[in-house]
């Protein structure tokens, strides 16, 4: 399973950490892919909020998800 989160402002980006923490606490088998302006300004923020990857563009996101799907095969 993949959760795609795109945000426009920093406060929303920082709340991704809450989502990540809750999913890990629930032992959910979910990968988190983030994108949006705040993540483009800080290239390490996606790691700081607990996401598994970041896509700069929608096509990046598609490529990342396809790669993850290939890993499952």
N, C-alpha and C positions, 0 to 999 in steps of 0.2 A: 504494500500500500504506500501511496505517496500523498503527502499533503503539500499543496502549492500555496504559498502565502506571498502576496504582493502588497507593498505598502507605499504610501506617498510621503509620510511624515515620520520624523524620528521617534516620537512617543509610541507610535504604533509598532515600529520596528523593534523597540525595546521590549514590547509586550510579547514578542515571539518567544522570549525566554520562558515566560509563564506557560505557554502552550507546550514547549519542548519539555519542560520540567514535569508538567502534568501527564504528558504521554509516556515519559519514561517511568514515572511513578506507577502508572497503570500497566506497565510492561507491554505497551502497544507496539506492535511490529510495524512501525511507520517511519518512513524517511521524510524529512522536511526539506523542501526546496524553497528558497526565498528569492525575492527580487524587489526592485523598486529603488527609488532615488536614494534613500538613506544608505542602502547597501552599496550603491555605486560610489558614494562619497567616502566610505570607509571600507576598504577592501577586506578587513578582518572582522567586521561586525557580524557577518553570518556565523562565524565560528563562536564568537562571544555570546550569541543568543542561543546556541545549541542546535543550529540547523546543520544539515548534512551536506548542503551545497548551496551555491548561489548562481543564478543566471543573470547576465547583464541584459539579455533580450529574451523575447518569447522563443525565438529559435534556439537560443542557448538552453532554455528550459526543456524544450522538446528533445534536444540532443542528450542532455543529462538523464532524462527519464528513459530514453531509449537505451542508453548505456546501462542503467540500472536493470532494465528488463532483460538485456542480454546477459547480465551477471546471474540472473535467476535461472537462465536456461541451462 
